[in-house]
Structures are given as C-alpha cells and as structure tokens.
Amino acid sequence: MIKNPQDTSDPIELFEEILEHEDTDKQPIAVALDHFVKGVGHVVMWANLFLILAIVTQVTMRYLFNYNFPKLDELQWHLYGLVTMVGISYALVTDSHVRVDLLHMQLSPRTQRFIEIIGILALLVPFIYLMVDQGYDYFYDSFRVGERSSSPTGLPARWAFKAIIPLSFVLLGVAALARLIHDVHAIWVNSESERKGKGIRLILLAFLGFAVVAYGLSFLVETTEEKLVIAMFLTFIALLFSGYPVAWVLAGVGIAYCGLAYLFDNDHMAWTGLESTFTGLDYLTLGATVNRVYATMSNAVLVALPMFIFMGLMLDESGVAERLMTSMQKLFGTVRGGLAITVTLIGIILAASTGIIGASVVLLGVLSLPSMMQQKYSKSLAAGVVSASGTLGILIPPSIMLVIMADQMALSVGDLFMAAVFPGIIIGMLYLLYIFVIALVKRDAAPVPEGAKAPDWHAIKDVLIAALPTLLLILAVLGSIFAGLTTPTEASGIGALGATLLALGYRKLTFRKLVNVLKSTFNTTAYIFAIFLGATIFSYVLREMGGDALIEEMVASTGFGANGTVLFILFIVFLLGFVLDWIEITLIVLPLMRPIINGLGLDIGGYGVIDEPALIWFVILVAVTLQTSFLTPPVGFALFYLKGVCPPEIKLTDIYRGIIPFVLLQLLGLMLVYYMPPLATWLPSVAY
C-alpha cells in the first residue's frame, strides 16, 4: 500500500514505493533471508558510481592525454555484469519484476501465493538449477586454464568475472526460498485479509481458453516442430495471465519445451500420435545458453542502460521539473490549456534526458495533477496529458528501448538515436496541437486559471534559466554521440555525471536522494536484465525448434507485398502491446523480423551513407508502435504508474478515456513516419 502522493516530496521514492511490494508476511526466517539479499544488493548497487567514474576517466584520458586504457573498458562491463546479475535477486525479494496484472490483481492474496509457489517450483527452480550447474562448469573451465583478458593490457583473472554467474543464481535461489517460506507460512496462517478476492478458477478458465486456441491453430501447420512452436508461444502468453513475473515465465517455458522436444526427439511421445522431431535439444545443448548470458553481461553497448537510467532519475531528483513547471506556468498562464501545454513541454524535455517512463509519469503526475484539478481541468484530459507526455521518453533519445533495439538488431545506437529525433518531436508537437485545439473547442476542459497574468520578460528569463542547464546537458550527451566524439556508452556516463553535478548545483543532492537514485537504478536495470535472461533461454529453444523459419514463412505467406507486410507486422506488434511489455516484444519478436525485412527489398534511401536504411526505418516504426503499449490496457505501464499517484477524484475510467486521443495521435505519427521514411533516415545520413 503506497502513501498518498502528497505525503512525499520525492518522486523517485514514490516511484520505488509503486515498483516494490513488501511482503506482508513476517515469518522470521524468510525476513532474515530477505534482509540478507537486500543487504547484498544495497552494497552492490554502489558499483554504479564506480561505473560512472570508470567511463568518465576513460573519456578524460583519451581526450586530455591521448591515451586509451583497455583495463577501464573491461572494468565497465565487469561492473555492469555484477550489478545486473545480483540485481535480479533483489528485484525478486522486493517483488519488482514485470508481470501482467489484468487477472492477477483480481485474485485474493492467498490465490496469488499459490500461483507463486507453483511458479517458483515449476518455472524458476529449473532455471536456477540449470544456471548454477552449467554456470559452475563454465566458470571452472575458465578457472582451470587461468583465463585472462584476450587483450595483453586487459584485466587478469577473467574466470573471476565468470564466477558471478553461478554465485548470482545461488543468491537468486536464496531469494526464491524466502518467497516460498513467506507464501507457505501466509497460507498456513490463513488470515482473513488473505482471502479477499477471486479464486484460481479465473486463471484456469483463461488457461482453458488458450488451450482451445492452441489446439485449433495446430491444424494450420503440419510438422511436430511447428505445432510445438505454436504451443510454446501460447503457453508463454497463457502463463503471463497468471501474473507470474515475465522473466521467469520466459525461462521456465523455454526449459519445459526443451525437455518436451528432447522427448519427441527420442521417440518417447509416440503415444500422442505425432511424429518424432529432430531438434537436437537436450540438457547439455541448453547449457550453451550460459555462454549467451555471459555475452549479455559483457556487452559494452548495454552498459549504457544503467547509466541512462541513473541520468534520468538523478535529473528528476535535481528539481529541474519543478523549476520548469513554476516558470512555464507563468509563461502560458493566460493561454487556455496552458498547464497541459506546460506538462507536455516538460515531458518532451524530460524525455530527452530520462527514458524512464515510470519515473517521468510519477514526477509529472505529482507536480501537475493537483494543480489541474484545482484549475477545474477535465479529469480525462489531465490524466491523458500526464500519461502520454510521460511516454515520450521511450522514443526521444537517449532511450533505453532504442539501446536494446540496436543491440538486438545489430544496428548503430547512434543511428537509431538520430532516426528517432524527428518522430519523437513530431508526436510531441501533435500532443501540443491537440491540447491547443481541444482547449479552444471545449472551453471547460482546460480553463484559464483565475487571476492569471500576461507573461513578461521576467517570466521568459525564468524559463530560460530553468531550461538552459538541462538543455545543455542533453546537447552534451546527444551532441557528443551525433558528432562521433563519444560512443553512446561513454555519453551515458558523462550524462550521469552531468545530472549529478546539476543536482549538486541546485543544492538538491542529499545522501538520501543519492541512495534512492542508486536503488531505483539498480532495481530497474535488474528487472530489464532478468527479462534478457529469460528471453535468452526462450529464444534459443524457439530457434532450435524452427520457430524463426515458421514465423518468416507465415508472414511471407500473407501475400500482402512489401509495404503490406510491414503494415501487417506493425499491426501484430500493436496487438501484442496490449498484453506484452515492450521488453518482451523487443527481445523475442523484433529479432525474428530482421531476415523478413531484409528479404522484402524495400526501397528506402540511405543517401549513400546509412547501412541498412530499411531496417533503421522499420525499427523506428516498431518503436513508435511500442510507445502505444504504455497507454493501452491491460499492460499499459503509464496507466499503472499514473493510477498510483493521481488524486482520488480521478478514476480508472477517466484515465482510460483520457488516453484514447493520445493513442490515436501516436498512430497518426506512426503513419507520417511510414509514408515519409526520410523523417527517420535523413538525420542519421547527415550527422557524421
């Protein structure tokens, strides 16, 4: 149960309260295990500060002394790997992992605990066993030969870094044990509060529906492998509706279908009437995913993730948004919808500096919704403006989604950042135009506040003073990437340091706020990385069963032509956004589209400079489409965070009504980029 938004002045603290769910059960052994895992996490999260220091030191040494230090490069992804791998256990004990809450929130706590027990035993424990067992062998082989860096000037003892894999999963096992003890004890005690809500029947009915769909779709394909692929996808989506965390559903389903494929390979499933398979999947081949986990831990591109998250959260703590809100309200005070316009403009500025949707929505909601209600704004318009403005951060660079997309599609992060600039700004401008028009047409929706004064030079000066430091930081981060002076990872470290100095300069940086930012960065990075791990298992098994070939064949068989196929894929992504988070779609679905798009022969000009312009254009289209997933129920994370901070007079129906026009505006922006590809491809072509 979170506090009233007005009870705290710290948006990041409130963001964490919404994100984390402390267990109400106080069984002593489980509480002790919780404290142990949290204690380890609270120590390891400080590694993010050393990561910032390592990045800034590397850039400084290169430009001031013309010296490159390979040890610092390797140290960066060692720290990143340590933080992310330990973080998944912290996210488990704080129950911060991403889940689909549509049915889960209607269940009684007792039923939720039954589901968690089954999920831990059937999905998470096999994953932990695999990674501890195979991860130990992976580490021991490295230790036995005394493996060190491949660079003569790199870090020694590479085996020590690989030891993080089995050790972190042992810690995850401790976290899972704590959750099991909590759940079993709470069910045993059987308090009255644990029985309020619906029972397991709701979930079983949903499972039955998916089973019927899977059975029907199985007649559309011929081979056993294809039937297994369809069953695997639908099992994954069905289990999501149980409310168990997405990361562990991905991993557990992947391992389960690896075992099923092994049985079919060895003629143990003849009783089903299906033919045997030739997937080659077994326990040892599945163990190869440990190498993929290591590759994700040591991915230099992904090091930018915690740094951009830290940068955005620290800017939220710096008081920049409050300063902008105060000064811009004076500037637009006499304009109808002036407060809504102010919120949108701040959302655009925050988007270019955060990329953390939850934190942005919480911050904008806390700052603006009480004032909007006081000024008698339409509840639906107020809710729609805040939630939509907060989602701009997922598209306008630097965006953590674009970083992950670049990694998954083997594209340049810088190119994707540049390609997203115009689409992001266009959608922001569409928001502003809509607010201006609706305020003129429906005068009671966004009235002018009583006693508003016309802006003067002093108001303009206040806006410039409030906005200039943040804009300079954004220019330094994006400008250094666009000019080729730094890599996105280096720019992210500089941005994190710059945001900290900005908070320090505004006298907003306290030890408590620093801890809040580190904790939130640690937690957010962890649940994203956990989905990376689950998707690694899931996608590996899916590909081994021929899932990529089946999907490519199914898309190609639609006969829609090149442009029609792109629209069809975007439509599927839009529908998936109703039930899946952008992370799952980016990690599982998007990579499967690369060979399809490359095979369409799309005539998208790259101005003789851009490699794979059609792929960059397509990825930006998907990114714009996925922006709508933050506003579309039931997953709609922006709606979830907004509900956590909005005043009591704003109901869920107001939020749903409010987001409809903004989803339509996002789709309009999508169509503009679709029909005018240069909006995505021109800027990357002239940046270097």
C-alpha positions in Angstrom: 0.0 0.0 0.0 1.7 3.2 -1.1 1.4 6.5 0.6 -0.6 9.4 -0.6 1.4 11.3 -3.3 1.1 14.4 -1.3 2.8 12.8 1.7 6.2 12.7 -0.1 8.1 15.4 -1.9 10.5 12.8 -3.5 9.2 11.4 -6.8 11.8 8.7 -7.0 10.9 7.5 -3.5 7.3 7.3 -4.6 8.3 5.6 -7.8 10.1 2.9 -5.8 7.1 2.5 -3.5 4.9 1.8 -6.5 7.6 -0.5 -8.0 8.4 -2.5 -4.9 5.9 -4.6 -2.9 7.0 -5.5 0.6 5.6 -8.9 1.7 3.1 -8.6 4.5 4.1 -11.9 5.9 6.7 -11.6 8.7 7.9 -15.2 9.1 11.3 -14.7 10.8 13.4 -17.0 8.6 12.0 -15.5 5.4 12.5 -12.0 6.7 16.1 -12.8 7.6 16.7 -14.2 4.1 15.1 -11.0 2.6 17.4 -8.8 4.7 20.4 -10.8 3.5 19.6 -10.5 -0.2 18.7 -6.8 0.2 21.9 -6.2 2.2 24.0 -7.7 -0.7 22.0 -5.6 -3.1 22.5 -2.4 -1.1 26.3 -2.9 -1.2 26.5 -3.9 -4.9 24.3 -1.0 -6.1 27.1 1.4 -5.3 29.1 -0.2 -8.2 27.1 2.1 -10.5 29.0 5.1 -9.1 32.3 3.3 -9.9 30.9 2.6 -13.4 30.3 6.3 -13.9 33.8 7.1 -12.6 35.4 4.4 -15.0 33.6 5.8 -18.0 34.4 9.5 -17.3 38.0 8.6 -16.6 38.4 6.7 -19.8 37.0 9.6 -21.9 39.1 12.1 -20.0 42.3 10.1 -20.5 41.6 9.8 -24.2 41.0 13.4 -24.9 43.4 15.1 -22.4 46.3 12.6 -22.6 45.6 10.8 -25.9 45.8 7.5 -24.0 43.4 4.5 -24.1 43.2 2.3 -21.1 41.8 -1.2 -22.0 41.5 -2.2 -18.4 38.9 0.6 -17.8 36.9 -0.7 -20.8 36.7 -4.2 -19.4 36.1 -2.9 -15.9 33.0 -1.1 -17.1 31.2 -4.3 -18.3 32.5 -6.2 -15.2 30.7 -3.7 -13.0 27.7 -3.8 -15.3 27.6 -7.6 -15.1 27.9 -7.6 -11.3 25.2 -5.1 -10.8 22.7 -6.7 -13.1 23.2 -10.3 -12.1 23.0 -9.5 -8.3 20.1 -7.2 -9.0 17.7 -9.9 -10.2 17.7 -11.4 -6.7 17.0 -8.0 -5.1 14.1 -7.5 -7.6 12.7 -10.9 -6.6 12.6 -10.2 -2.8 11.1 -6.8 -3.4 8.6 -8.2 -5.9 9.6 -5.6 -8.5 9.6 -7.9 -11.6 7.4 -7.1 -14.6 4.1 -9.0 -14.6 0.7 -8.9 -16.4 -1.7 -7.7 -13.8 -5.0 -7.9 -15.7 -6.3 -11.1 -13.9 -3.6 -11.2 -11.1 -4.9 -8.1 -9.4 -8.4 -9.5 -9.1 -7.1 -12.6 -7.2 -7.1 -13.0 -3.5 -3.6 -12.8 -1.9 -4.0 -16.4 -0.9 -4.5 -17.4 -4.6 -1.6 -15.2 -5.7 0.6 -17.1 -3.2 -0.5 -20.5 -4.6 0.4 -19.3 -8.1 3.8 -18.0 -6.9 4.6 -21.3 -5.2 3.8 -23.2 -8.4 5.7 -20.7 -10.5 8.8 -20.9 -8.3 8.8 -24.7 -8.3 7.8 -25.3 -11.9 9.4 -22.4 -13.7 12.1 -20.7 -11.6 13.8 -23.6 -9.8 14.7 -25.5 -13.1 16.2 -22.2 -14.4 18.2 -21.7 -11.2 19.4 -25.3 -11.3 20.5 -25.1 -15.0 22.4 -21.8 -14.4 24.1 -22.9 -11.2 25.1 -26.3 -12.6 26.1 -25.3 -16.1 27.4 -21.9 -14.9 29.7 -23.6 -12.4 31.2 -25.8 -15.2 31.6 -22.7 -17.4 33.4 -20.9 -14.5 35.5 -23.9 -13.6 36.7 -24.5 -17.2 37.9 -20.8 -17.2 39.5 -21.1 -13.7 41.3 -24.4 -14.6 43.2 -22.7 -17.5 43.7 -19.4 -15.7 41.7 -17.5 -18.3 42.5 -13.8 -18.5 41.6 -11.0 -20.9 42.2 -11.5 -24.6 44.0 -8.1 -24.6 47.6 -8.2 -23.3 46.8 -4.9 -21.4 43.4 -6.1 -20.2 42.3 -7.3 -16.8 43.6 -10.6 -15.4 41.5 -13.4 -13.9 38.7 -13.4 -16.4 37.5 -16.5 -14.6 36.6 -14.4 -11.5 34.1 -12.5 -13.6 32.6 -15.7 -14.9 32.1 -16.9 -11.3 29.4 -14.2 -11.0 27.0 -16.4 -13.0 26.7 -19.4 -10.6 27.1 -17.2 -7.5 24.4 -14.8 -8.5 22.0 -17.7 -9.2 22.8 -19.2 -5.8 21.7 -15.8 -4.4 18.6 -16.0 -6.6 17.9 -19.4 -5.1 18.1 -17.8 -1.6 15.6 -15.1 -2.7 13.3 -17.7 -4.2 13.5 -19.7 -0.9 12.5 -16.6 1.0 9.5 -16.1 -1.2 8.5 -19.8 -0.8 8.7 -19.6 3.0 6.6 -16.3 3.0 4.0 -17.9 0.8 3.7 -21.2 2.6 3.6 -19.5 6.0 0.9 -17.0 4.9 -1.2 -19.8 3.5 -0.8 -21.8 6.7 -1.8 -18.8 8.9 -4.8 -18.2 6.6 -5.7 -14.7 7.8 -8.9 -13.0 6.7 -7.2 -10.4 4.6 -5.5 -13.1 2.6 -8.9 -14.5 1.4 -10.3 -11.3 -0.1 -10.6 -11.6 -3.9 -11.2 -14.2 -6.5 -10.0 -17.8 -6.6 -8.0 -19.8 -9.0 -11.0 -20.6 -11.2 -10.4 -17.3 -13.1 -6.9 -18.3 -14.1 -8.0 -21.9 -15.0 -10.7 -20.5 -17.4 -8.1 -18.3 -19.1 -5.8 -21.3 -19.5 -8.6 -23.4 -20.9 -9.3 -20.6 -23.5 -5.7 -20.6 -24.6 -5.6 -24.4 -24.8 -8.6 -24.3 -27.1 -6.9 -21.7 -29.3 -3.6 -23.7 -29.4 -5.5 -26.8 -30.4 -7.3 -25.0 -33.2 -4.1 -23.4 -34.5 -2.2 -26.8 -34.5 -4.3 -27.8 -37.5 -2.9 -24.9 -39.6 0.6 -26.5 -39.5 1.9 -29.9 -40.4 5.2 -30.8 -38.6 5.5 -31.6 -35.0 8.1 -28.9 -34.6 5.7 -26.3 -35.9 3.0 -27.5 -33.5 5.4 -27.2 -30.6 6.4 -23.7 -31.7 2.7 -22.6 -31.7 2.1 -24.4 -28.3 5.2 -22.7 -26.9 4.1 -19.2 -27.8 0.6 -19.7 -26.5 1.8 -21.4 -23.3 4.0 -18.3 -22.7 1.1 -15.9 -23.2 -1.3 -18.0 -21.1 1.1 -18.2 -18.2 1.6 -14.4 -18.3 -2.1 -14.1 -17.4 -1.4 -16.0 -14.2 0.5 -12.9 -13.1 3.8 -14.7 -12.5 6.8 -12.5 -13.5 7.5 -12.4 -17.2 11.2 -13.1 -16.9 10.7 -16.4 -15.1 7.8 -17.4 -17.4 10.1 -17.0 -20.4 12.9 -19.0 -18.8 10.6 -21.7 -17.4 8.6 -22.2 -20.7 11.9 -22.4 -22.6 13.3 -25.1 -20.4 10.0 -27.0 -20.3 9.8 -27.1 -24.1 13.4 -28.1 -24.4 12.5 -31.1 -22.3 9.5 -31.8 -24.5 11.5 -31.5 -27.7 14.0 -33.9 -26.2 11.2 -36.5 -25.5 9.9 -36.1 -29.1 13.5 -36.4 -30.5 13.9 -39.8 -28.7 10.6 -41.3 -29.6 9.1 -41.1 -26.1 6.0 -39.2 -27.3 4.7 -41.7 -29.8 1.5 -42.1 -27.7 0.4 -38.5 -28.8 0.1 -39.7 -32.4 2.6 -37.0 -33.5 5.8 -37.7 -35.5 9.2 -37.6 -33.9 11.3 -34.5 -34.1 15.0 -33.7 -34.9 15.7 -30.6 -32.9 18.8 -31.8 -31.2 17.7 -30.1 -27.9 18.8 -31.6 -24.6 20.2 -30.5 -21.3 23.7 -30.1 -22.5 22.8 -28.1 -25.6 20.5 -25.9 -23.4 23.6 -25.3 -21.2 25.1 -23.4 -24.1 22.8 -20.5 -23.1 25.3 -19.8 -20.2 27.6 -18.5 -22.9 24.9 -16.2 -24.1 24.3 -15.0 -20.6 28.0 -14.2 -20.3 27.8 -12.3 -23.7 24.9 -10.2 -22.3 26.9 -9.5 -19.1 29.9 -8.4 -21.1 28.0 -6.4 -23.8 29.6 -2.9 -23.9 26.5 -1.5 -25.6 24.2 -2.5 -22.8 26.5 -0.8 -20.2 24.6 2.4 -21.3 21.4 1.1 -19.8 22.1 1.7 -16.1 23.9 5.0 -17.0 20.9 6.5 -18.9 18.6 5.3 -16.2 20.7 6.9 -13.5 20.9 10.1 -15.5 17.2 10.4 -15.9 16.4 9.6 -12.2 19.0 12.0 -11.0 17.6 14.7 -13.2 14.2 14.0 -11.7 15.7 14.5 -8.2 17.5 17.7 -9.2 14.4 19.8 -9.1 14.6 20.7 -12.8 11.0 19.7 -13.4 9.7 21.8 -10.5 11.6 24.8 -11.8 10.3 24.3 -15.3 6.7 23.8 -14.0 6.8 27.1 -12.0 8.4 29.2 -14.7 6.4 27.8 -17.6 3.1 28.2 -15.9 3.8 32.0 -15.7 4.7 31.9 -19.5 1.5 30.1 -20.5 -0.7 31.3 -17.7 -3.2 33.2 -19.9 -3.4 30.5 -22.6 -6.3 28.1 -22.5 -4.8 24.7 -21.6 -1.6 26.4 -20.5 -0.9 24.0 -17.7 -1.4 21.0 -20.0 0.9 22.6 -22.6 3.5 23.1 -19.8 3.2 19.5 -18.8 3.7 18.3 -22.4 6.7 20.6 -22.9 8.3 19.4 -19.7 7.5 15.8 -20.8 9.5 16.5 -24.1 12.4 17.9 -22.2 12.4 15.0 -19.6 12.1 12.5 -22.5 15.4 13.8 -23.9 17.1 13.2 -20.6 15.4 10.2 -18.9 13.8 7.4 -20.9 12.3 6.1 -17.6 8.6 6.0 -18.2 7.5 5.2 -14.7 9.6 7.9 -13.1 8.5 10.5 -15.6 4.8 9.7 -15.2 5.1 9.8 -11.4 7.0 13.1 -11.5 4.6 14.8 -13.9 1.6 13.4 -12.0 2.8 14.6 -8.6 3.7 18.0 -9.9 0.7 18.8 -12.1 -2.4 16.8 -11.3 -3.3 18.6 -8.1 -3.0 21.9 -9.9 -5.0 20.7 -12.8 -7.8 19.6 -10.5 -7.7 22.9 -8.7 -8.0 24.7 -12.0 -11.0 22.6 -12.9 -9.4 20.7 -15.8 -11.3 17.8 -17.4 -10.2 14.7 -15.4 -9.8 12.7 -18.6 -7.7 15.4 -20.3 -5.5 15.8 -17.3 -4.9 12.1 -17.0 -4.3 11.7 -20.7 -1.8 14.6 -20.9 0.3 13.3 -18.0 0.4 9.7 -19.1 1.1 10.5 -22.8 3.7 13.1 -22.0 5.5 10.6 -19.8 5.7 8.0 -22.5 7.8 10.3 -24.8 10.9 9.2 -23.0 10.8 5.7 -24.6 11.1 7.2 -28.1 13.0 10.5 -27.8 16.7 9.8 -27.4 18.5 8.8 -25.3 16.1 6.0 -25.0 16.8 2.7 -23.2 14.4 0.9 -25.6 16.5 2.1 -28.6 19.7 0.9 -26.9 18.2 -2.6 -26.6 16.8 -2.5 -30.1 20.2 -1.5 -31.6 21.8 -4.4 -29.7 19.1 -7.0 -30.8 19.1 -5.8 -34.5 22.9 -5.3 -34.8 22.5 -1.6 -35.6 24.3 1.5 -34.5 22.9 3.0 -31.3 23.8 6.5 -32.6 21.9 5.9 -35.9 18.8 4.8 -34.1 19.0 7.8 -31.7 19.2 10.2 -34.6 16.5 8.4 -36.5 14.1 8.8 -33.6 14.6 12.5 -33.1 12.1 13.8 -35.7 9.4 11.1 -35.0 9.6 11.8 -31.3 9.4 15.6 -31.7 6.5 15.2 -34.2 4.5 13.2 -31.7 5.2 15.8 -29.1 4.0 18.5 -31.4 0.8 16.6 -32.2 0.1 16.4 -28.5 0.6 20.2 -28.2 -1.6 20.9 -31.2 -4.4 18.6 -29.8 -4.3 20.3 -26.4 -4.5 23.8 -28.1 -7.4 22.8 -30.3 -9.4 20.9 -27.5 -8.9 23.9 -25.2 -10.5 26.2 -27.8 -13.3 23.9 -28.8 -14.2 22.7 -25.2 -13.5 25.7 -23.1 -14.5 23.9 -19.8 -11.9 21.1 -20.5 -8.9 23.4 -19.9 -9.9 26.8 -18.5 -7.6 29.7 -17.9 -6.8 29.9 -14.1 -8.3 32.8 -12.2 -6.1 35.8 -11.7 -3.7 34.7 -14.5 -1.3 37.4 -15.6 0.2 38.0 -19.1 3.8 36.9 -19.3 6.5 39.5 -19.2 10.3 39.5 -19.9 10.9 38.3 -16.3 8.8 35.1 -17.0 10.7 34.4 -20.2 14.0 34.8 -18.3 12.9 32.4 -15.6 12.0 29.8 -18.3 15.5 30.2 -19.9 17.3 29.9 -16.6 15.3 26.8 -15.6 15.6 25.1 -19.0 19.1 26.1 -20.1 21.2 23.8 -17.8 19.1 20.7 -18.7 19.2 21.5 -22.5 23.0 22.0 -22.3 23.3 18.6 -20.6 21.1 17.0 -23.3 23.1 18.7 -26.0 26.4 17.5 -24.5 25.1 13.9 -24.3 23.4 13.6 -27.7 25.7 16.1 -29.4 28.8 14.1 -28.5 27.2 10.9 -29.9 26.0 12.6 -33.1 29.4 14.3 -33.6 31.1 11.0 -33.2 33.1 12.3 -30.2 31.9 9.6 -27.8 30.2 6.2 -28.0 26.7 6.0 -26.6 28.1 4.2 -23.6 30.6 6.9 -22.9 28.0 9.6 -23.4 25.7 7.9 -20.9 28.4 8.0 -18.3 29.0 11.7 -19.0 25.3 12.3 -18.8 25.0 10.5 -15.4 27.9 12.7 -14.0 26.3 15.8 -15.5 22.9 15.1 -13.9 24.6 14.6 -10.6 26.5 17.9 -10.9 23.3 19.6 -11.9 21.5 18.3 -8.8 24.5 19.3 -6.7 24.5 22.8 -8.3 20.8 23.2 -7.5 21.5 22.1 -3.9 19.1 19.2 -4.2 21.6 16.4 -3.9 21.5 14.7 -0.5 22.7 11.3 0.6 19.2 10.0 0.9 18.4 11.1 -2.7 21.6 9.6 -4.0 20.6 6.3 -2.3 17.1 6.5 -3.8 18.5 7.0 -7.3 21.0 4.2 -6.9 18.4 1.8 -5.6 15.9 2.7 -8.3 18.6 2.4 -11.0 19.6 -1.0 -9.5 16.1 -2.3 -9.4 15.0 -1.0 -12.9 18.1 -2.3 -14.6 17.7 -5.7 -12.8 14.1 -6.4 -14.0 15.0 -5.5 -17.5 18.1 -7.7 -17.4 16.1 -10.6 -15.9 13.8 -10.5 -18.9 17.0 -10.6 -21.0 18.0 -13.8 -19.3 14.6 -15.4 -19.7 14.4 -14.3 -23.3 17.8 -15.9 -23.9 16.5 -19.3 -22.9 13.2 -18.9 -24.7 14.5 -17.6 -28.0 17.3 -20.2 -28.1 14.8 -23.1 -27.8 12.4 -21.4 -30.2 15.0 -21.1 -32.9 16.2 -24.7 -32.4 12.6 -25.9 -33.0 12.5 -23.8 -36.2 10.3 -21.0 -34.8 12.1 -18.3 -36.7 11.6 -20.1 -40.0 7.9 -20.8 -39.2 7.3 -17.1 -38.4 9.1 -16.0 -41.5 7.1 -18.4 -43.6 3.8 -17.3 -42.1 4.5 -13.6 -42.7 5.7 -14.2 -46.2 2.6 -16.4 -47.0 0.2 -13.4 -46.3 0.8 -12.2 -49.9 0.5 -8.5 -48.8 3.6 -7.4 -50.7 6.5 -5.5 -49.2 4.6 -2.4 -47.8 1.6 -4.5 -46.8 3.9 -6.9 -44.9 5.4 -4.0 -43.0 1.9 -2.8 -42.0 0.9 -6.3 -41.1 3.9 -6.7 -38.8 3.2 -3.3 -37.2 -0.4 -4.3 -36.6 0.7 -7.6 -34.9 3.2 -5.6 -32.7 0.4 -3.1 -31.8 -1.9 -6.0 -30.8 0.9 -7.7 -28.8 1.4 -4.4 -27.0 -1.9 -4.9 -25.3 -0.7 -8.0 -23.4 3.1 -7.8 -23.6 5.6 -5.3 -22.4 7.9 -3.6 -24.9 10.9 -5.5 -23.4 9.5 -8.9 -24.4 8.5 -7.8 -27.9 11.9 -6.2 -28.4 13.8 -9.3 -27.2 11.7 -12.0 -28.7 9.7 -10.8 -31.7 11.8 -8.0 -33.1 14.9 -10.1 -33.9 12.7 -12.6 -35.8 11.7 -9.7 -38.1 15.2 -8.9 -39.3 15.5 -11.5 -42.1 11.9 -10.8 -43.1 12.5 -7.1 -43.6 15.8 -7.7 -45.3 14.1 -10.1 -47.7 11.3 -7.6 -48.7 13.6 -5.5 -50.9 12.2 -2.2 -49.5 13.3 0.9 -51.5 14.3 3.1 -48.6 17.0 5.5 -49.4 20.1 5.8 -47.2 21.6 8.8 -49.0 24.6 6.6 -49.8 25.7 6.8 -46.2 23.5 4.7 -44.0 23.9 0.9 -43.8 20.6 -0.9 -43.9 18.3 2.2 -44.1 15.2 0.0 -44.5 16.0 -1.8 -41.2 16.5 1.5 -39.4 13.2 2.9 -40.7 11.4 -0.3 -39.7 12.9 -0.3 -36.2 11.7 3.3 -35.7 8.2 2.3 -36.9 8.2 -0.5 -34.3 9.5 1.9 -31.6 6.6 4.3 -32.3 4.2 1.4 -32.3 5.5 0.2 -29.0 5.1 3.6 -27.5 1.4 3.0 -27.7 1.8 -0.1 -25.5 2.5 2.1 -22.5 -1.0 3.6 -22.9 -3.1 0.6 -23.9 -4.6 -1.6 -21.2 -4.2 -4.1 -19.6 -0.4 -3.9 -19.5 -0.2 -0.1 -20.0 2.6 0.8 -17.5 2.0 4.5 -17.8 -1.6 4.0 -16.7 -0.4 1.8 -13.8 2.0 4.4 -12.5 -0.4 7.3 -13.0 -3.1 5.5 -11.0 -0.6 5.2 -8.2 -0.1 8.9 -7.8 -3.3 10.6 -9.2 -5.7 12.4 -6.8 -8.7 10.2 -5.6 -11.2 12.1 -7.7 -9.6 10.7 -10.9 -10.9 7.3 -11.5 -9.6 4.5 -13.7 -12.3 5.2 -16.3 -11.1 8.8 -16.5 -7.6 7.6 -17.3 -8.9 5.2 -20.0 -11.0 7.9 -21.6 -8.1 10.3 -21.5 -5.6 8.2 -23.2 -7.7 7.3 -26.3 -7.0 10.6 -28.3 -3.3 10.3 -27.5 -3.1 6.7 -28.7 -4.7 7.9 -32.0 -2.2 10.8 -32.2 0.6 8.3 -31.8 -0.8 6.2 -34.6 -1.0 9.3 -36.7 2.7 10.0 -36.0 3.3 6.3 -37.0 1.6 6.9 -40.3 3.6 10.0 -41.0 6.9 8.1 -40.5 5.6 5.2 -42.6 4.7 7.4 -45.6 7.7 9.7 -45.2 10.7 7.5 -44.4 13.2 10.5 -44.6 11.8 11.5 -41.2 13.7 8.6 -39.8 16.6 8.2 -42.3 17.7 11.8 -43.2 19.2 12.9 -39.9 21.4 9.8 -39.5 22.7 10.4 -43.0 23.9 14.0 -42.3 25.1 13.5 -38.7 28.6 12.3 -39.5 
